[in-house]
Amino acid sequence: MKISVLGGGSWGTAIARLLKYNGHSVKFYIRDKAVVDDVNTNNENSKYLQGVDLLGLKATSDVYEAIKDAEVIVLGVPTNSIRSLFDQIKDKISNDTIIVNLAKGIEVDTLNRVSEISEEILPQNVFVTLSGPSHAEEVGKDIPTAVTVSSKNHEVAKKIQHAFVSKYFRVYTNDDLPGVEISGALKNIIALAAGMSDGLGYGDNTMAALATRGIYEISKLGIKMGARVQTFNGLAGIGDLIVTCTSMHSRNRRAGILIGQGNSVEDVNAQIGQVVEGIKTTKSAYYLSKKYNVSMPITEKLYEVIYENLDPRVAVNDLMTRTYKEEIEEIFLT
């Protein structure tokens, strides 16, 4: 297939490499000319995916050249950059071009999922999202990985499944598009909280509590937004949550550690060097919790830490001293 990958961060690079390995004709758009030169000259993206051989992949800084004649466009850019990218390319692509999204977030200004942004600007194009426990650093080294793809069009989802699957990269389909998108976005919030716990010097008990109660929070909001509970128990849900909360490959976890150690959000973003989706998604999820009247205490406290300068230790104390409750609540009994 003729596939364009837009975005030269670590994940976009790993996926462009995977698709090249799978035998597709890949055009790779990277905005930063220095990174383009690195890819084309040294066969490596040393800034974002150091040490990974890019298999003769070629990059361009011309987005229009990259999308020309594309059958599939893969979005490897941050969530809050997608709207402007769609506006830029909407008159330059065929109605038959499939849009595949890799980003895991919710647009801050509108509280829209990426599929909803796509439906608004590119209503004629079938949208697919890819999600699941998948660090670029491992995919780039052919470490076995399993993910899921989701779309309202199941036949197109299967087509993308076949395009992406390899002996190292197993792809499932899941027709619960809201659930897959919400899982992927909100797990970053819990990973920030898990990292913050580490930064404060807390232990495995705290991490396990945050992850377990975190998937419950994600599920509650997701179901109110039209998702199915089963999705949160799968690769896009608990699978992605586990890897993001526990791995140092996770930007969100590393950002949380820095916040727990007392760094400002501005310093954290500078030190991480790539977009930390969970920081903006915390704001989106906080406002969604108000919109749908869903109690999300971890999200609420993280929002107060990031946006209202609440001391992280106070946030943990507030969570530990909440009103006592039953663990298995109504949502899982209906």
C-alpha positions as CSV (number, residue, x, y, z in Angstrom):
1,M,0.0,0.0,0.0
2,K,1.0,3.6,-0.4
3,I,1.2,4.9,3.2
4,S,2.2,8.3,4.5
5,V,3.4,8.7,8.1
6,L,3.1,12.2,9.4
7,G,5.2,13.0,12.4
8,G,8.8,12.2,13.2
9,G,8.7,11.6,17.0
10,S,9.6,8.2,18.4
11,W,6.2,6.5,17.8
12,G,5.8,7.9,14.3
13,T,9.3,6.8,13.5
14,A,8.8,3.3,14.9
15,I,5.6,2.8,12.9
16,A,7.1,4.1,9.7
17,R,9.9,1.6,10.1
18,L,7.4,-1.2,10.8
19,L,5.4,-0.4,7.7
20,K,8.6,-0.2,5.6
21,Y,9.5,-3.6,7.0
22,N,6.1,-4.9,6.0
23,G,6.8,-4.0,2.4
24,H,4.7,-0.9,1.9
25,S,5.6,2.2,0.0
26,V,6.2,4.6,2.9
27,K,6.5,8.4,2.7
28,F,7.6,9.9,6.0
29,Y,6.9,13.5,6.8
30,I,9.0,15.2,9.6
31,R,8.7,18.9,10.2
32,D,12.2,19.3,11.6
33,K,14.7,19.5,8.7
34,A,17.6,18.4,10.9
35,V,15.7,15.2,11.7
36,V,14.9,14.7,8.0
37,D,18.6,15.0,7.2
38,D,19.5,12.6,10.0
39,V,17.0,10.0,8.7
40,N,18.1,10.4,5.1
41,T,21.8,10.6,5.7
42,N,22.4,8.3,8.7
43,N,19.4,6.0,8.5
44,E,18.5,6.9,12.1
45,N,16.3,9.3,14.0
46,S,19.0,9.9,16.7
47,K,16.9,12.7,18.3
48,Y,13.8,10.6,19.1
49,L,14.6,6.9,18.5
50,Q,18.3,6.5,18.9
51,G,20.0,3.3,17.9
52,V,17.2,2.0,15.6
53,D,18.1,1.2,12.0
54,L,15.4,2.7,9.8
55,L,15.8,0.1,7.0
56,G,16.4,2.7,4.2
57,L,13.4,4.8,5.1
58,K,13.4,8.2,3.5
59,A,11.9,11.4,5.0
60,T,10.7,14.7,3.7
61,S,9.8,18.1,5.3
62,D,7.2,18.7,2.6
63,V,3.8,17.5,3.9
64,Y,2.1,17.8,0.5
65,E,4.8,15.6,-1.1
66,A,4.3,13.1,1.7
67,I,0.5,12.8,1.3
68,K,0.5,12.7,-2.5
69,D,-1.4,9.7,-3.8
70,A,-1.6,8.2,-0.2
71,E,-4.0,5.3,0.3
72,V,-3.4,5.5,4.1
73,I,-2.3,8.5,6.2
74,V,-0.9,7.6,9.6
75,L,-1.0,10.4,12.2
76,G,2.0,10.4,14.5
77,V,1.6,14.0,15.8
78,P,0.2,15.1,19.2
79,T,-3.5,15.2,19.7
80,N,-3.7,19.0,20.0
81,S,-1.9,19.4,16.7
82,I,-4.2,17.2,14.7
83,R,-6.9,19.8,14.0
84,S,-4.5,22.2,12.3
85,L,-2.9,19.3,10.4
86,F,-6.3,18.2,9.1
87,D,-7.1,21.8,8.1
88,Q,-3.8,21.8,6.2
89,I,-4.4,18.6,4.2
90,K,-8.2,18.4,3.9
91,D,-8.3,19.6,0.3
92,K,-5.2,17.6,-0.8
93,I,-6.3,14.0,-0.2
94,S,-8.7,11.6,-1.8
95,N,-12.0,10.8,-0.2
96,D,-10.8,7.1,-0.2
97,T,-7.7,7.8,1.9
98,I,-7.9,6.0,5.2
99,I,-6.9,8.0,8.3
100,V,-5.0,6.0,11.0
101,N,-4.4,7.8,14.3
102,L,-1.6,6.9,16.7
103,A,-2.1,9.8,19.2
104,K,-3.6,9.1,22.6
105,G,-5.4,12.2,23.9
106,I,-8.5,14.4,24.0
107,E,-8.5,17.8,22.5
108,V,-8.5,20.4,25.3
109,D,-10.5,23.2,23.7
110,T,-13.4,21.0,22.5
111,L,-13.1,17.8,24.6
112,N,-13.4,15.9,21.4
113,R,-11.8,12.5,20.7
114,V,-9.6,12.4,17.6
115,S,-12.2,10.4,15.7
116,E,-14.7,13.3,16.4
117,I,-12.2,15.8,15.0
118,S,-11.7,13.7,11.9
119,E,-15.5,13.4,11.4
120,E,-15.8,17.1,11.6
121,I,-13.1,18.0,9.2
122,L,-12.7,14.9,7.0
123,P,-16.2,13.4,7.2
124,Q,-15.7,11.4,3.9
125,N,-12.5,9.6,5.1
126,V,-12.7,6.4,7.2
127,F,-11.0,6.8,10.5
128,V,-9.1,4.1,12.4
129,T,-7.3,4.4,15.7
130,L,-4.4,2.2,16.8
131,S,-3.8,1.7,20.5
132,G,-2.5,-0.7,23.1
133,P,0.7,-1.3,25.1
134,S,3.4,-0.3,22.6
135,H,6.5,1.7,23.4
136,A,8.3,3.0,20.3
137,E,11.7,2.0,21.7
138,E,10.6,-1.7,21.8
139,V,8.7,-1.7,18.5
140,G,11.7,-0.2,16.8
141,K,13.8,-3.1,18.0
142,D,11.3,-5.8,16.9
143,I,10.3,-6.8,20.5
144,P,7.0,-8.7,20.3
145,T,4.1,-6.3,20.8
146,A,0.3,-6.6,20.6
147,V,-2.1,-3.7,19.9
148,T,-5.6,-3.2,18.8
149,V,-7.2,-1.2,15.9
150,S,-10.7,0.2,16.0
151,S,-13.0,1.9,13.5
152,K,-16.7,2.4,12.8
153,N,-16.0,0.6,9.6
154,H,-15.0,-3.0,10.5
155,E,-13.8,-3.9,7.0
156,V,-11.4,-1.0,6.9
157,A,-10.2,-1.9,10.4
158,K,-9.4,-5.4,9.2
159,K,-7.6,-3.9,6.2
160,I,-5.4,-1.8,8.5
161,Q,-4.9,-4.9,10.7
162,H,-3.4,-6.8,7.8
163,A,-1.3,-3.8,6.7
164,F,0.3,-3.4,10.2
165,V,0.7,-7.0,11.4
166,S,4.1,-8.7,11.3
167,K,5.7,-11.6,13.2
168,Y,6.8,-9.0,15.8
169,F,3.6,-6.9,15.8
170,R,0.3,-8.6,16.5
171,V,-2.8,-6.6,15.7
172,Y,-6.3,-7.3,17.0
173,T,-9.5,-5.5,16.0
174,N,-12.1,-4.0,18.4
175,D,-15.2,-2.3,17.2
176,D,-15.6,-0.1,20.4
177,L,-14.1,3.0,19.0
178,P,-15.0,5.3,22.0
179,G,-13.7,2.7,24.4
180,V,-10.4,2.3,22.6
181,E,-9.8,6.1,22.3
182,I,-10.8,6.9,25.9
183,S,-8.7,4.1,27.3
184,G,-5.6,5.3,25.4
185,A,-6.1,8.9,26.4
186,L,-6.9,8.5,30.1
187,K,-4.3,5.9,31.0
188,N,-1.8,8.7,30.5
189,I,-3.3,10.5,33.5
190,I,-2.9,7.5,35.7
191,A,0.7,7.0,34.5
192,L,1.4,10.6,35.5
193,A,0.0,9.8,39.0
194,A,2.0,6.6,39.2
195,G,5.2,8.5,38.3
196,M,4.3,11.2,40.8
197,S,4.0,8.5,43.4
198,D,7.5,7.3,42.6
199,G,8.9,10.8,42.6
200,L,7.5,11.2,46.1
201,G,9.3,8.1,47.2
202,Y,6.3,5.8,47.6
203,G,6.3,2.2,46.8
204,D,4.7,-0.7,44.9
205,N,1.7,-0.7,47.1
206,T,0.9,2.8,46.1
207,M,1.5,2.1,42.4
208,A,-0.8,-0.9,42.4
209,A,-3.6,1.1,44.2
210,L,-3.3,3.9,41.7
211,A,-3.4,1.6,38.7
212,T,-6.4,-0.4,40.0
213,R,-8.5,2.5,41.0
214,G,-7.3,4.3,37.9
215,I,-8.8,1.8,35.5
216,Y,-12.0,2.0,37.5
217,E,-12.1,5.8,37.0
218,I,-11.4,5.4,33.3
219,S,-14.2,2.8,32.9
220,K,-16.7,5.0,34.7
221,L,-16.2,8.0,32.4
222,G,-15.9,5.8,29.3
223,I,-19.2,4.0,29.9
224,K,-20.9,7.4,30.3
225,M,-19.4,8.4,27.0
226,G,-20.7,5.3,25.2
227,A,-17.9,2.8,25.6
228,R,-18.2,-0.9,26.6
229,V,-16.8,-2.1,29.9
230,Q,-15.0,-5.0,28.2
231,T,-12.7,-2.7,26.3
232,F,-11.1,-1.5,29.5
233,N,-10.1,-5.0,30.4
234,G,-8.3,-5.5,27.1
235,L,-5.1,-4.3,25.4
236,A,-6.3,-0.7,25.0
237,G,-7.3,-0.5,28.6
238,I,-5.5,-2.5,31.3
239,G,-2.8,-3.6,28.9
240,D,-1.8,0.0,28.0
241,L,-2.2,1.1,31.6
242,I,0.2,-1.5,32.9
243,V,3.0,-0.7,30.5
244,T,2.6,3.1,30.8
245,C,2.5,3.0,34.6
246,T,5.5,0.7,35.1
247,S,8.0,1.4,32.2
248,M,10.6,4.1,32.1
249,H,10.0,4.3,28.4
250,S,6.8,6.1,29.3
251,R,7.0,9.8,28.9
252,N,4.0,10.2,31.2
253,R,5.5,8.2,34.0
254,R,8.8,10.0,33.7
255,A,7.0,13.3,33.7
256,G,5.1,12.3,36.8
257,I,8.3,11.4,38.6
258,L,9.7,14.9,37.9
259,I,6.5,16.5,39.2
260,G,6.7,14.4,42.3
261,Q,10.2,15.6,42.8
262,G,9.0,19.2,42.8
263,N,9.7,20.3,39.2
264,S,7.3,22.7,37.5
265,V,5.3,21.6,34.4
266,E,7.4,23.9,32.2
267,D,10.6,22.3,33.4
268,V,9.1,18.8,33.0
269,N,8.2,19.4,29.4
270,A,11.7,20.8,28.7
271,Q,13.4,17.8,30.3
272,I,11.2,15.2,28.6
273,G,11.8,16.8,25.1
274,Q,8.6,15.4,23.5
275,V,4.9,16.1,24.1
276,V,3.6,14.6,27.3
277,E,0.0,13.8,26.3
278,G,-1.2,13.2,29.9
279,I,-0.6,16.8,31.0
280,K,-3.2,18.3,28.6
281,T,-5.4,15.2,28.8
282,T,-5.7,15.7,32.6
283,K,-7.4,19.0,31.9
284,S,-9.7,17.5,29.3
285,A,-10.6,14.5,31.5
286,Y,-11.3,16.8,34.5
287,Y,-13.7,18.9,32.5
288,L,-15.3,15.7,31.0
289,S,-15.8,14.4,34.5
290,K,-17.8,17.6,35.3
291,K,-19.7,17.4,32.0
292,Y,-20.8,13.8,32.6
293,N,-21.1,14.1,36.4
294,V,-18.6,11.3,37.1
295,S,-16.5,11.2,40.3
296,M,-12.8,10.9,39.2
297,P,-10.7,11.6,42.4
298,I,-7.3,10.7,41.0
299,T,-7.9,12.9,37.9
300,E,-9.2,15.7,40.1
301,K,-6.2,15.7,42.4
302,L,-3.7,15.5,39.5
303,Y,-5.5,18.4,37.9
304,E,-5.1,20.4,41.1
305,V,-1.4,19.5,41.3
306,I,-0.7,20.5,37.6
307,Y,-3.0,23.4,37.2
308,E,-3.6,24.8,40.7
309,N,-0.2,24.1,42.3
310,L,-1.5,21.7,44.9
311,D,1.4,20.0,46.8
312,P,1.6,16.4,45.5
313,R,1.9,15.1,49.1
314,V,-1.3,16.9,50.0
315,A,-3.0,15.4,47.0
316,V,-2.0,11.8,48.1
317,N,-3.3,12.6,51.6
318,D,-6.6,13.8,50.2
319,L,-7.0,10.6,48.3
320,M,-6.1,8.4,51.3
321,T,-8.6,10.1,53.6
322,R,-11.6,10.2,51.3
323,T,-14.9,8.9,52.6
324,Y,-14.8,5.1,53.0
325,K,-16.5,3.1,50.2
326,E,-17.2,-0.4,48.9
327,E,-14.6,-1.5,46.4
328,I,-16.8,-3.1,43.9
329,E,-19.3,-0.4,43.1
330,E,-22.4,-0.3,41.0
331,I,-20.8,0.2,37.6
332,F,-19.5,-3.4,37.5
333,L,-22.7,-4.9,38.7
334,T,-25.0,-3.6,35.9
